[in-house]
């Protein structure tokens, strides 16, 4: 019986991998790893801590007694001390050296940073695979002409593959942002209650070099090259805002991609995958709703709005720390990661199975191409002895007439027939196929795809070959 609220991000959308990174097991086992790293480093720097105590701590990193911790927290009203006592009960010989000299932010903040970095690694791997899927699509359709749109009004032609490179370029910018965060993220380290390391100065008899070494040792053991040089009680909350900004960037990119897909599916030019037994509507059995792309847009909206949370937290931190960040960040940051995980997963699923309808694309293109060919037609008329200004006025009038025929009478575009019949342009009926050859109007689009994939995409894919999967991930629902 399910009689309590369940988070849809976990139950319906997010992967097991990202859910595990923000799970209690990952969080509290990391707390214990941090306590082990602290004890080991303090021992190495001369504090009276034994190998047996450290061995005891290591033997109980993963067998966390959550019920006991819950009892302690109810009594102590402090989550970190509840887990200190729980760990101490499991390792009684090491009880006295657990959390020695540290403040709650030592385990809380450093664990947050470790989780965020793992989340960023996960998201970067997802981005690489999505870029690969879309790149394959762009290459396959590099030279297929299609009607371009500006303001969702017919514009000059492009190609199906060239349009896909616009999606990829956005994602490459997101990849760069995520990679920059991974390369520059630091641990809070061992800084004490207000960042002054006063408690550790006391432990090491005011030996500053040992206190500095402790900060470096612990961070190195946890896989970081650097710590933040100065902190208050917490790591700079600016980091949270930077992370959510990068995740919001991904949401923006994929909302744009998904919106384009929704419009293309309305035009019946390209559709997202549609399962054999999938139901598009409970009432209208014929419908093929772009439900996956709609879901991307829906979750993306959540992330873009969510990015305001850490920005407001950073803006309102008082001096060395205030606690109004804590409850908020427990929700806003993990859920942003889970939503982005879901968005990229859905986008990869869509991009690996997009269905292209060339004949529909061609029909829409040919309905509009006569209007777009008018400049070329004017040039042909000039070559045939006509006056450019006179021909421009004639073709303007003929275009208006043809447009009215299409819009008011619902008839096909007959502009070319009107131009031939006018006679001013010296163009015959047999000239029309060559004039209306779509390949004349796509410019460098195919070459742009080739250059873009070679120069921009392949370096990223080559650098991340170990992350690329053979098959796209299936969706939960």
Helices and strands as residue ranges (DSSP letters): H 8-8, I 9-13, H 16-21, H 24-44, H 51-58, H 66-76, H 79-90, G 92-97, H 104-140, E 145-150, E 153-159, H 160-184, H 198-203, H 208-221, H 238-267, E 270-271, H 291-315, G 323-325, H 326-351, E 355-356, H 358-372, H 374-383, H 388-409, H 415-422, G 429-431, H 432-435, G 438-441, H 445-452, I 453-457, H 458-463, G 465-467
